[in-house]
Amino acid sequence: MIYAGIAGTGSYLPEKVLTNHDLERMVDTSDAWIRERTGIGKRHIAAEGETTCDLAEAAARSAMAQAHVRGEDIDLIIVATTTPDRVFPSTACLLQERLGNHGCTAFDVQAVCTGFVYAMGIADKFIRSGSHRCALVVGAETLSRIIDWTDRTTCVLFGDGAGAVVLKAQDEPGIIATHLHADGAYKDLLTVPAGISQGYGAMQGKEAFIQMRGNEVFRVAVNTLGQIVDETLQKNGLDQADIDWLVPHQANIRIINATARKLGLSTDHVVQTVEDHGNTSAASIPLALDVAVRDGRIKRGNKLLLEAFGGGFTWGSALITY
Ligand code: COA
């Protein structure tokens, strides 16, 4: 059997930091409110002219260095992003050119905050099929570009960043399983309701920004993530105690803690970066993974449960032996 294993991780955060205290000067909010309701203390914001591909490239180079892989060794590039540099070509193609790779498979995946888990699921299937042996999977976002900085209900939540993994074919798992879901019936609860084909008329002259019914999103997220934890353990014949690390999408500390409780995991087995990064959408899981790999918490042989929930709604998990 061929499996996909994580050979390297990397991440990148833009230099500029926006604290809750900075936001207090921009909208009617407070550090105490943001911390209590979300767990967020600060987030990073891309500089003017700094694009999603710039962040993706930095994260990718870091993962490639750890995996001892050069651009020409890669035969699959998947970038999960909701904030691509261009309508087309894909950010994956832009990244491929920068890495000096010519000819490998390259495409973007759009599943909002679940994008990285979707991309891992797709890369896993390419590698398991035997058609590809070395994949670069990136989650990268410049969400600051689709945020209404006068809307306190959304602008306190999000940040920019990128994370990446290099997956290589190996004889043992690796990625044990991925479980991917979506339900478009929830399309209006979390959305940027404008676009190329539909046009920007729906925004009535305003720019295209994230709109969210926070309360409802919160409720569905907690329920759905509880279900994906159950599904993942059950379908893979595992018990709560088999999971060493929960690496969740970093949207809100209360959502993360609810999922950890469902797993019976104490918080010291949960990678938590939401306090420092905010919600970086498709970048949040690979960012968190890289932080915990590099600081030595996640060790070879550990069993990881990655889970995410996002616009669509989309949701999913990846069960991995690191
Ligand atoms: N600062 C201060 N007050 C704020 C605020 C802010 N940034 N944003 C909203 N408020 C106010 C509201 O206006 C409301 O005031 P009111 O009672 O006078 O009407 C009050 O705080 C409570 O708002 P509510 O929306 O009920 O708060 P909440 O406890 O649900 O927390 C979220 C709001 C957004 C933090 C929470 O709903 C959430 O995290 N939802 C999920 C969002 C998410 O994760 N999205 C991405 C999924 S990938």
Residues whose N, C-alpha, C, O or C-beta is under 5 A from the ligand:
A	BS01	COA	D28 T29 S30 W33 R37 T38 C113 R152 T153 V156 G214 N215 V217 F218 A251 N252 F309 G310
